[in-house]
């Protein structure tokens, strides 16, 4: 009997896979370069528009002083994001830990995941309106607390889903080895699983911080903004994003230049924070049981 020839010999299939792999690698490289080029143009445009108004007075003076500055807005943004992180990051991490480590597959777990997905996709202005009705209206005044809670609601689903997904990527063999050495579930979670997933969790926290640091709509309904230097969260609170929004609507060229400078400073703040967190979690080994 004559041997039946394969329609695609082994060498041909391997050559085809090699060519397809190279084409896909080239396409991915091209897409990455395109993204970097767009990012370069965006950052360059911000630098060109904002660097001209950046001086010492911008960081030391208030908006109503001459020359104008945004000292109160820079400090206010840091405090608002910090307060939001104090609420949002622990709650988000605990929710993600519960979903991956303790929750079963019943309807309650599905409901929590659905709520997290809905919150993550909800327009932030709706969260601002909700916080306005639940916090601002009963208090009868705007406040930094209301703004921080609105930002925390934005952070929680992002941190929760990132924590859950990163914990899911930790191999089950690591948990089994820890249990085999006599560690409890809590010890395994705190000293083995979380350290193994800390890099991905930190990335999720960075995404959440970057998201809320650039939010304006929720703060318009909650913190409102303030031209004075305020440290008490019970009062209307200043923010870079609100000041950028107000100045960008102005017909005064100097105010618009200040808005571009504030945009540049805000991006720089997020970059410095991201670099600091990356450096803090870089290169650390797993804790021993």
HELIX and SHEET records of a PDB file:
HELIX    1   1 UNK A   10  UNK A   50  1                                  41    
HELIX    2   2 UNK A   51  UNK A   53  5                                   3    
HELIX    3   3 UNK A   56  UNK A   60  1                                   5    
HELIX    4   4 UNK A   71  UNK A   97  1                                  27    
HELIX    5   5 UNK A   98  UNK A  102  3                                   5    
HELIX    6   6 UNK A  107  UNK A  121  1                                  15    
HELIX    7   7 UNK A  124  UNK A  131  1                                   8    
HELIX    8   8 UNK A  132  UNK A  136  3                                   5    
HELIX    9   9 UNK A  137  UNK A  139  1                                   3    
HELIX   10  10 UNK A  144  UNK A  169  1                                  26    
HELIX   11  11 UNK A  172  UNK A  180  1                                   9    
HELIX   12  12 UNK A  185  UNK A  188  1                                   4    
HELIX   13  13 UNK A  189  UNK A  193  3                                   5    
HELIX   14  14 UNK A  194  UNK A  213  1                                  20    
HELIX   15  15 UNK A  217  UNK A  221  1                                   5    
HELIX   16  16 UNK A  240  UNK A  248  1                                   9    
HELIX   17  17 UNK A  253  UNK A  281  1                                  29    
END                                                                             
